[in-house]
Amino acid sequence: MTITTHLMRTRRFLPLFCTQLLNAFNDNLYKTAMVLFVVYQVYNSEEAEGMFSAVASGLFILPFFILSALAGQLADMRDKAAIIRRVKLCEIGLMLIGASGLFLAWRGFDLPLSIPLGFATIDTTLPIALMLLALFLTGVQSTFLGPIKYAILPQHLRKDEVLAGTGLVEAGTYVAILTGTILAGWIPIEWAAGLIIVTSLVGYVTARQVPSAPPLGAIERIDRHILRSSVALIRRTMHDRQIYYAILAISFFWTIGAVLFIQFPPLAKNVISASKEVASLFLVIFSVGVAIGSVAVNHLLKGKVSARFAPFSVIVMAGFVVAFWFVARIWPVPTEGPLLDVPQFLAVPMAYPLLGALLGIAIAGGMFVVPLYAFLTTRVAPEQASRTIAANNIVNSGAMVGGALLAMALTAVGLEITDQVLMSAGMCLVSCWLARRLVMAERAAEAST
């Protein structure tokens, strides 16, 4: 019996694996179904669609920026299994809110709603407000579960099982992301509304079976002051030059990723003239590419944690971004008729170069970012792992919110979606510089030992 087969038969691993898989599936099913429905069924303006996609991305990411310090402290100072159970119980309520918004929008209840923000008033509808509220709460849930996913496995598994367990969790997460993304583009919105509720209920049942995981180190006082604790956490984490440059490089990479993900749905509809199933296909290709890149770089590095391929990878990524922009610019836009479905899209000769460029972006991106994440778990003590991941989440989310705000600003000033893609290629150059600094810090650390 292999270690993998053995783990899938034990309570030490299987409930956590199932809980993480269901969480990733539900998050992506809800997020993708909501964005595709609003872009394709509610709005009929490229500017409004791009703005909604940016607002949705920013709302989901914002909790990581605000609450990651508290989440990291709780994960290191409290029973991780207890936190998982409480968070998954709350997920049932937030999915009821999201399903209500999806159902009301599907039924056409466009009830006007004005939301005062002090400096401005946002005019929207009740269904969209409910959907965005649920999306924000989904971000809160993911903020508290994120650090635990990486830190709980060494407590439940033996040393010779940790690598296999981590690989299973990552593989299961990718499968769940792909499944949720594909279903969101293909099933009716009312089915999606029901399925997210059912999945949250099943996820709570599996979470109840996760064994206890008490704190490993000394219990410290939890600082609930959000700003102070966030600043203190980042300062404690970023003193190591390798961790510092790894976090900065990861953050800038996800800024690029945030801009690209915001652009995909409106670009598919307004530039490619394609249906929501094709927009879903774009997201699937991206996820598959990141998974391929993850496996490829691990093979090249032969299991050694190193950033030496990162600068080259992100330059290759920039080249594929330019190729994607070029194909989108010369895409033959139909003058009339319905949006292209998947077979019609694939019948267009330029479809394969477009998908090839998108796959190349994702593969190179996976090769760039995956080794950098390994620095965060191999360069710190085990009892500090959750807080290191939390510090990374704070900086990452701040950068991603910045990317969402940048996309909103560019849309507001009238820059075309296609040209916003080209801007991402320029941002890759900054990531290359940060990765180069990380490689230099890595070599300096090796020389001193």
N, C-alpha and C positions, 0 to 999 in steps of 0.2 A: 504493500500500500504506500503510495507516495505521500509526501508531506501535504501537498495540495488536497488530495482526496481525504486525508485524515482530518485536516482542518475543517472541511465542509461538513464533517459529521460530528463536530464538537460544539458544545454550547459556548465554549470560550471564544469562538469566532463566528459561527453561522448567524446568530441573531444580530450581531453588529454589522456583518456583511449585508444581510437583508435590509436592515434599517437604513444603511447608507445608500444602498441601491435604490430603494423606494423613495428616499428623500431626493436624490439626484433626478430620478425619473419625474417626480411630481413637480419639482421646481421648474424643470425645462418644459414639461407639458403645459403648465400654467402660463409661464412667461411667453413662450412661443405662440401658444393659441391666442393669448390676449393681444399681443402685438400684431400678429397676422390678421386677426379679425378686425381690429380697429383700422389698420392701414388699408385693408381691402374692402371692408364693408361700411365703415363709418365715415371716414374722410375721403375727399375727392380732390385733394390738393397736395402737390409734392412738398410744399413748404410745411403744411399742417402735419403731414405724415412723418416727415423728417423730424419735426419738432416733438411730436408725440413719442417717437422712438427714442429720442435723446432724453426726454423727461423720464420715460419708463426706465431706461438704463441707469440714469442718475439716482432715481428713487431706490432702486434695488441695491445699488452700491453704497449709498449714503450711510446705512447702519454700520457697515464695516469700518467706516472712518470714525464714527461716533462711539461705538460700543466695543470695539475689538480689545481695548485695554482691559475693560471689565471682564469680557469673555475669557481672555487669556488668564487673568488672575483666578477666576472661578474654576477654570479647567485644571489649574495646578493646585488649588487649595481646597477643592471640594470633590466629592465622589462624582466621577465623570459619568457613570451609568445613571445616577440620579438626575443629573442635568439633562442627559439625553431623553429620559422619560418625560420630564416636565416640558421640554421644548416640543417633543412630538405630540403631547397632549394639546398644547397651544396651537399646533399646526391644524388640528381639526377645526378650531374656530376660525382661523384666518382663511382656510380654504372654503368654509361656508360663506365668508364675506366675498371672496373672489368669485365663487360659483354664482352667487346672487347677482354680482355685476355682469358676469357673462350672460346669465339667463335673461336679465332685464334688457340688456343690449340686443340680444337675439330676438326678443319679443317686440322690440321697437319702442320701449318705454324711455324715450329721450327726454327725461325730466330736467329742465334747466336748473343749474345750481351755480351760485356765486360763492367763491371761497375767498374771504378777506385775509390778506397776509400782512397787514399793517401798511406796507409801502405800496401795495398794489392789490388788485382784485382779479382773480382768475375766473373766467366764465367757462363752465363746462357742463356736463350732465351728470346726474346721479349714478348711472351705471359705470361711466368712466371713472368717476371719483371712487366708487367702491373697488373697481379693479386696481386702481393705482394704490389705494390704501392697502389692499391685500398684498400687492407686490412689495410695498415697503416693509410690511410685516414679515413677508417671506425672506427679505434681506436680513431682518433682525434674527430670524430663526437660523439662517445659514451662518450668521456671525458667531452665534454661540456654539454651533455644532462644528465649525471649521477647525479650531484648534484641537478639539477632542479627537477628531478622526486620525490625526497624526500621532497623538500622544498616548492613546489608550492601548494600541496593539502591543507595545513592549511589556505592558502590565499583564496582559492575558496570554501572551505567547512565549514560548521558549526562544532562546537566542537563535536556534537553528530553524525556527518557524517564522521569524519576523519578516524576512525577505519575501518568502512565499505569501504570507498574509498580506503584506503591503501590495504585492503584485496583483493578488486577487481583488483587493479593494479598488485599486486603480482601474483594472480591467472591467470590473463590475460597474464602476462609475461611468466609464466611457460607453459601455453598452446601454446603461440607463439613460444617459444624455442623448444618445442616438435614437433610442426607442421613443423617448418623450418628444424629441424634436420632430421625428418622422410622423408620429401620431397626430401631433398638433397641426401639421399641414394637411392631413388627409381625412380626419374624422370630423363630423359636424360639431359645431361649437357647443350645442346642447349636450352632446355625449362627453365632450371634454369637461364641461361643468360637473357632470355627475361622477366622472372618473377621478377627478382630483379629490373629491370627498371620500370616495371609497378607498383610494390609495392612502390617504392620511389616516384612515381608521386602521387599515392593515399595518401601516408603519408604526402606529402606537402599540399594537399587539406585539410586533417583533421587538420593539424597544423595551417592553416589559421583561423580555427574556435575557437582556444583556447583563452579564454578571457584574457585581460590584467592582469598582475601580477607585479605591481611596487614594488620597494624595500621597506622593512618594517622599517629599522633603518636609522640612519644617513648615508648620502652618503660620503664614504671615497674615497680618492685618490687610484686608482688602480695601483699597482706596476707591471709593465710589465717586470721587470728583472726576468727571469724565476728562476734562481738559488736562488737569494736573497729572492724572494717572497715565494718560496717553503720552504726554511729553516725557514723563519719567521713564516709561517703558521703552520708548524709542531711544532715549539717551543711554540706557543701560545696555541696549542691544547693539547699537550702532558703533560701539567703541572698537570692535574688531573690524579691521579694514576689509577683510574678505566678506563678512556679513554685510557691512555697509554698502559695498559696491554691488553685491548680489541683490540686495533689496532694491537699490536704486535702479539696477538694470531690469529686474523683474517688473518694477512699477512702471518704467517707461514703456516696456513691452506691452503691458496690459492697457496703457493709455492708447497705444496704437490699436490693440485689439478692440477696445471699447469703441473707438471711432469707426472701425470696419464693421463691427456688429450692428451699430446704429444705422449704418448706411445700407446694409444688405436688403432689408425688406422694401424700403422705398426705391432703391436702385432696381431691384428685380421687377417691381411694378411699373415704374415710370420710364426707365431707360431700356430695360430688356423687354418690356411689355409682356411679362410672364405672370402666371398665376401664383397663388400662395403656396401651391405644392412645389413650384420651382424655387421660391424663396426658402422653403423648408429644405429643399435639396442643397442649396448653398450652405446652410448651416450644418447639414449632415457632412458634406464634403470637407468643411473646415474642421469638424470634430475628428473625422477619420484621419485627416492629414496630421493633426497634432499627435494622435495616437501613433501613427507611422513614424513620425519624427522622434517620438519618445523612444520607441524600440530601436530605431536606427542609431541614435546617438549613444544609447547604452551598449550597443554592439561595438561601435567604434571605440568607445572608452574602455571596453572590456571590464565593466563594473567599477572602474575607478572614478571617484568624484573629482571632476576637473572641468574648468571652464574654457579649456584651450580651443574648442571648436566654436565657441559662442560668437566671437567677432565675425568669423567667416559666415556663419549661419545667418546672422541678421543682415549681412550685405546681400546674400543670396535672396533672402526674404524681400529686401527692397527691390531687387531686380524683378521678382515675380509680381510685386505690387505694380510696378511700371507696366509690365506686360498685361496685367488685368485691366489697368486704366486704358491702355491703348486699344484693347479689344472692345471694351465698353464704349469708347469714343467712336469706333467705326461700326458699331452694331447696327444692322439694318432694321430700322424702326418701321413696323407696319403702319400704313396710313389709316387703316380701319379694321374692324373685326374685334372679336373677343380676345382676352388675354391668352397667351400661349400656355397650354398644359404641358406636362413633362414630355410626352412623345413629340409634340409639335416643337417644343424648345430644342430637343435633341436632334430634330430633323434640320435645324438651321446649321449650316457648315461652321459658323463661328462659335457654336456652343461648346465644342470640345476644347478649342484653345482657351476659352473663358474658364471652363471648369479645370483645365490643366493648370492654368495660372493660379487659380484659387487653391487647388491642392498643393501647388508648390509653395505658396505663401504659408499654408498651415504646416507642411512638413518642416520647412526651414524654421518656422516659429517654434515648433515642438523641440527641434534640436537645439534651439537657442535657450529656451526657458527651463526645460526639465533639469539639466545639470545644476542650474542655479538654485532650484528648490532644494536639491540635495545638500547644498551648503548649509541651509537653515536647520537641518536635522542632524548633520554630522559634525558641526563645528561648535556645538553647545552641549552642556550637561543635560542628561535626560530630564531632570526635574525642571529645567528651564525651557523645554521644547515648546510647550503650549504658548508661553509668553513670547518666544521668538517668532513663532508663526503669527501670533496676534500682532506683534509690532510690524511684521511684513504686511499683514492685512490692512493695518492703518495706513501705511505709506502707499500700498497698492491702490486702496480704495480712494484715497485722496487724489492720486494721479488719474484714476478712471473717472471720478467725478469731474476732474478738470477736463478730461477728454470729452465727456458728455457736454459740458458747458461750452467747450470749443466748437463742437459740432452744432450746438444750438445757435451760437453766435454766427458761425459761417452760413448756416441756413437762413438766419434772420437778415444777413446782409446780402443774400441772394446768390451766394456761390453755389454752383451746380453740384449735385451729389457726386457726379463722376469726377469732378476736379478735386473734391474733398478726398477721394481715394488717393490721388496723386500726392497730396500733402502727407499722407501716411508714409510714403517712400522716403521723404525727407526726414521724417522723425526717426526712421530706422538708423540714420547716420549717428544720431545722438546715442541710441542704444549700442551701436558698435563701439563708440568711444568709451562708454561706461563698461562694456564687456572687456575691452582692452585693458582698462584700469584694473579690473578684477583679476585678469590673467597675470598682470604684473604683481599684484598683491599676493596672489597664490604662489608665484615663483619666489617672491621674497620670503614668504613664510616657510617654504620648503628649504630654501638656502640656509635659513637660520636654525633649522632643526638638525 
